[in-house]
Amino acid sequence: MNKKILVSLIIIGVLGLAIGWGTYAYFSDTETSEGNTFTAGTLDLKVDDKDDPLPVYFELFDVKPGDSGSKDIVLKNDGTLDGKAYIHFKNVVDSPGTTPESELTPDNGELSENLWIKVSVDSTTIVEGFLSDIKSNSYLLGTIAGGSSLTVTIEWSINSDVGDVIQGDSVTFDIEFSLEQA
């Protein structure tokens, strides 16, 4: 009889489980995020509101000892990302030009060795030195936020006691501005 009771209890348990299982359900809820997008930011350097080719900023003739001048140049990050702005004086080429009698020979053109350049941003000096000495490096001007700008001042001068060594000489060079992601 114990066996019959045990079998009966098992059958009742299985039936109860089957009936309960069919009526039992979990709560559920689903949420969906649609239209996810990634868009890359941009860097777009404008120099005095221009792209390449830039104008010639310095084209001076008949300079002499004691002369000086300056030029303000506005760099703008027309992009959306912050960028680090750099300046680089490159492709510096000295020429002896027309050498008068009073200049010493041999004349290889020494104007870059006597042309003092000072670059500053907001009255902070970034680099200064003779063009021949500063031509090899890029110099950090600062960080420009997307949509912002900074003004670079380039000053030049020729020492008043340089003498005849630069007579007739000329120097040509390029000024390269660049913007790299900060």
C-alpha positions as a Markdown table, in Angstrom:
| # | Residue | x | y | z |
|---|---|---|---|---|
| 1 | Met | 0.0 | 0.0 | 0.0 |
| 2 | Asn | 2.8 | 2.3 | 0.6 |
| 3 | Lys | 3.8 | 1.8 | -2.9 |
| 4 | Lys | 0.4 | 2.8 | -4.2 |
| 5 | Ile | 0.3 | 5.9 | -2.0 |
| 6 | Leu | 3.8 | 6.9 | -3.2 |
| 7 | Val | 2.8 | 6.4 | -6.9 |
| 8 | Ser | -0.4 | 8.4 | -6.3 |
| 9 | Leu | 1.5 | 11.3 | -4.7 |
| 10 | Ile | 3.9 | 11.3 | -7.6 |
| 11 | Ile | 1.1 | 11.4 | -10.1 |
| 12 | Ile | -0.7 | 14.2 | -8.2 |
| 13 | Gly | 2.6 | 16.1 | -8.0 |
| 14 | Val | 3.3 | 15.8 | -11.7 |
| 15 | Leu | -0.3 | 16.8 | -12.6 |
| 16 | Gly | -0.1 | 19.8 | -10.2 |
| 17 | Leu | 3.3 | 20.8 | -11.7 |
| 18 | Ala | 1.9 | 20.6 | -15.2 |
| 19 | Ile | -1.2 | 22.7 | -14.3 |
| 20 | Gly | 0.9 | 25.3 | -12.4 |
| 21 | Trp | 3.6 | 25.5 | -15.1 |
| 22 | Gly | 1.0 | 26.4 | -17.8 |
| 23 | Thr | -0.4 | 29.2 | -15.7 |
| 24 | Tyr | 2.9 | 30.7 | -14.5 |
| 25 | Ala | 4.6 | 33.5 | -16.6 |
| 26 | Tyr | 7.5 | 35.9 | -16.0 |
| 27 | Phe | 7.0 | 39.7 | -16.5 |
| 28 | Ser | 8.9 | 41.2 | -19.4 |
| 29 | Asp | 9.7 | 44.6 | -20.9 |
| 30 | Thr | 11.8 | 45.6 | -23.9 |
| 31 | Glu | 13.4 | 49.0 | -24.8 |
| 32 | Thr | 15.2 | 49.8 | -28.0 |
| 33 | Ser | 17.7 | 52.6 | -28.8 |
| 34 | Glu | 17.4 | 53.4 | -32.5 |
| 35 | Gly | 19.4 | 55.5 | -34.8 |
| 36 | Asn | 22.8 | 55.5 | -33.0 |
| 37 | Thr | 25.4 | 57.6 | -34.9 |
| 38 | Phe | 29.1 | 58.4 | -34.7 |
| 39 | Thr | 30.4 | 61.4 | -36.6 |
| 40 | Ala | 34.1 | 62.2 | -36.9 |
| 41 | Gly | 35.2 | 65.7 | -35.8 |
| 42 | Thr | 37.2 | 68.0 | -38.1 |
| 43 | Leu | 40.3 | 70.2 | -38.1 |
| 44 | Asp | 40.4 | 73.0 | -40.7 |
| 45 | Leu | 43.1 | 75.6 | -40.4 |
| 46 | Lys | 42.4 | 79.0 | -41.9 |
| 47 | Val | 45.2 | 81.5 | -42.1 |
| 48 | Asp | 43.8 | 85.0 | -42.4 |
| 49 | Asp | 40.6 | 83.3 | -43.5 |
| 50 | Lys | 42.5 | 81.6 | -46.4 |
| 51 | Asp | 43.6 | 78.1 | -47.4 |
| 52 | Asp | 46.7 | 77.3 | -49.6 |
| 53 | Pro | 48.1 | 79.0 | -51.3 |
| 54 | Leu | 48.7 | 81.7 | -48.7 |
| 55 | Pro | 49.9 | 85.2 | -49.7 |
| 56 | Val | 53.5 | 86.3 | -49.3 |
| 57 | Tyr | 53.7 | 88.0 | -45.9 |
| 58 | Phe | 57.2 | 89.5 | -46.3 |
| 59 | Glu | 58.5 | 91.0 | -49.5 |
| 60 | Leu | 60.8 | 93.8 | -48.6 |
| 61 | Phe | 63.5 | 95.4 | -50.7 |
| 62 | Asp | 66.3 | 97.7 | -49.8 |
| 63 | Val | 66.4 | 96.7 | -46.1 |
| 64 | Lys | 69.4 | 98.0 | -44.2 |
| 65 | Pro | 70.9 | 97.8 | -40.7 |
| 66 | Gly | 68.5 | 99.1 | -38.1 |
| 67 | Asp | 65.3 | 98.3 | -40.1 |
| 68 | Ser | 62.5 | 96.4 | -38.4 |
| 69 | Gly | 58.8 | 95.6 | -38.8 |
| 70 | Ser | 56.1 | 93.2 | -37.9 |
| 71 | Lys | 53.1 | 91.3 | -39.2 |
| 72 | Asp | 50.0 | 90.0 | -37.4 |
| 73 | Ile | 48.6 | 86.8 | -38.8 |
| 74 | Val | 45.3 | 85.2 | -37.6 |
| 75 | Leu | 45.1 | 81.4 | -37.3 |
| 76 | Lys | 41.6 | 80.0 | -37.1 |
| 77 | Asn | 40.5 | 76.5 | -36.3 |
| 78 | Asp | 37.4 | 76.3 | -38.5 |
| 79 | Gly | 36.8 | 72.7 | -37.4 |
| 80 | Thr | 35.1 | 71.1 | -34.5 |
| 81 | Leu | 38.1 | 69.6 | -32.6 |
| 82 | Asp | 40.7 | 71.4 | -30.6 |
| 83 | Gly | 44.0 | 71.6 | -32.4 |
| 84 | Lys | 47.6 | 72.5 | -31.6 |
| 85 | Ala | 49.0 | 75.2 | -33.9 |
| 86 | Tyr | 52.6 | 75.2 | -35.1 |
| 87 | Ile | 54.8 | 77.5 | -37.1 |
| 88 | His | 57.9 | 76.4 | -39.1 |
| 89 | Phe | 60.3 | 78.6 | -41.1 |
| 90 | Lys | 61.6 | 76.4 | -43.9 |
| 91 | Asn | 63.3 | 76.4 | -47.3 |
| 92 | Val | 65.6 | 79.2 | -46.2 |
| 93 | Val | 67.9 | 80.1 | -49.1 |
| 94 | Asp | 70.5 | 82.8 | -48.9 |
| 95 | Ser | 71.8 | 84.5 | -52.0 |
| 96 | Pro | 74.7 | 86.9 | -52.3 |
| 97 | Gly | 72.8 | 89.0 | -54.8 |
| 98 | Thr | 74.8 | 91.8 | -56.3 |
| 99 | Thr | 78.0 | 92.3 | -54.3 |
| 100 | Pro | 79.4 | 95.8 | -54.2 |
| 101 | Glu | 83.1 | 96.4 | -53.7 |
| 102 | Ser | 82.7 | 97.1 | -49.9 |
| 103 | Glu | 81.4 | 93.6 | -49.1 |
| 104 | Leu | 83.9 | 91.1 | -48.1 |
| 105 | Thr | 84.6 | 88.1 | -50.4 |
| 106 | Pro | 83.7 | 85.3 | -50.6 |
| 107 | Asp | 80.1 | 86.3 | -50.3 |
| 108 | Asn | 77.7 | 83.4 | -49.7 |
| 109 | Gly | 74.7 | 85.5 | -48.7 |
| 110 | Glu | 74.6 | 86.1 | -44.9 |
| 111 | Leu | 71.2 | 87.8 | -44.5 |
| 112 | Ser | 69.5 | 84.9 | -42.7 |
| 113 | Glu | 72.4 | 84.9 | -40.2 |
| 114 | Asn | 71.6 | 88.6 | -39.5 |
| 115 | Leu | 67.8 | 88.7 | -39.7 |
| 116 | Trp | 66.4 | 88.5 | -36.2 |
| 117 | Ile | 62.9 | 86.9 | -36.0 |
| 118 | Lys | 60.6 | 87.0 | -33.0 |
| 119 | Val | 57.3 | 85.1 | -33.0 |
| 120 | Ser | 54.8 | 85.8 | -30.3 |
| 121 | Val | 51.2 | 85.0 | -29.4 |
| 122 | Asp | 49.3 | 87.4 | -27.1 |
| 123 | Ser | 52.6 | 89.1 | -26.0 |
| 124 | Thr | 54.1 | 85.7 | -25.1 |
| 125 | Thr | 57.3 | 85.0 | -27.0 |
| 126 | Ile | 57.2 | 81.6 | -28.7 |
| 127 | Val | 60.6 | 81.7 | -30.4 |
| 128 | Glu | 63.2 | 84.3 | -31.2 |
| 129 | Gly | 66.6 | 84.1 | -32.9 |
| 130 | Phe | 68.3 | 84.6 | -36.2 |
| 131 | Leu | 66.4 | 83.0 | -39.1 |
| 132 | Ser | 69.3 | 80.7 | -39.9 |
| 133 | Asp | 69.1 | 79.3 | -36.3 |
| 134 | Ile | 65.3 | 78.9 | -36.0 |
| 135 | Lys | 64.6 | 77.4 | -39.4 |
| 136 | Ser | 65.1 | 73.7 | -38.4 |
| 137 | Asn | 62.2 | 73.3 | -36.0 |
| 138 | Ser | 58.4 | 73.6 | -35.7 |
| 139 | Tyr | 57.3 | 75.7 | -32.8 |
| 140 | Leu | 54.1 | 75.2 | -30.8 |
| 141 | Leu | 52.0 | 78.4 | -30.9 |
| 142 | Gly | 49.2 | 77.1 | -28.7 |
| 143 | Thr | 45.9 | 75.2 | -28.7 |
| 144 | Ile | 43.0 | 76.5 | -30.7 |
| 145 | Ala | 39.6 | 75.3 | -29.8 |
| 146 | Gly | 37.2 | 74.4 | -32.6 |
| 147 | Gly | 35.7 | 77.6 | -34.0 |
| 148 | Ser | 38.3 | 79.8 | -32.3 |
| 149 | Ser | 41.4 | 81.7 | -33.4 |
| 150 | Leu | 44.7 | 83.1 | -32.2 |
| 151 | Thr | 46.8 | 86.0 | -33.5 |
| 152 | Val | 50.5 | 85.4 | -34.3 |
| 153 | Thr | 52.8 | 88.3 | -34.4 |
| 154 | Ile | 56.1 | 87.9 | -36.4 |
| 155 | Glu | 58.6 | 90.7 | -35.8 |
| 156 | Trp | 61.8 | 91.1 | -37.8 |
| 157 | Ser | 64.8 | 93.3 | -37.4 |
| 158 | Ile | 68.4 | 93.8 | -38.6 |
| 159 | Asn | 70.9 | 94.9 | -36.1 |
| 160 | Ser | 72.2 | 98.4 | -36.7 |
| 161 | Asp | 75.8 | 97.4 | -36.5 |
| 162 | Val | 75.8 | 94.4 | -38.9 |
| 163 | Gly | 78.0 | 96.3 | -41.3 |
| 164 | Asp | 78.7 | 95.6 | -45.0 |
| 165 | Val | 78.4 | 91.8 | -44.8 |
| 166 | Ile | 74.7 | 91.8 | -45.9 |
| 167 | Gln | 75.0 | 94.4 | -48.7 |
| 168 | Gly | 73.1 | 93.2 | -51.8 |
| 169 | Asp | 72.2 | 89.9 | -50.1 |
| 170 | Ser | 68.7 | 88.4 | -50.1 |
| 171 | Val | 67.0 | 85.5 | -48.3 |
| 172 | Thr | 63.9 | 83.6 | -49.3 |
| 173 | Phe | 62.0 | 81.3 | -47.0 |
| 174 | Asp | 58.6 | 79.7 | -46.5 |
| 175 | Ile | 56.4 | 80.0 | -43.4 |
| 176 | Glu | 54.4 | 76.9 | -42.7 |
| 177 | Phe | 51.5 | 76.8 | -40.3 |
| 178 | Ser | 50.0 | 73.5 | -39.2 |
| 179 | Leu | 47.2 | 72.3 | -36.9 |
| 180 | Glu | 47.3 | 68.9 | -35.3 |
| 181 | Gln | 44.6 | 67.3 | -33.1 |
| 182 | Ala | 45.1 | 68.2 | -29.5 |
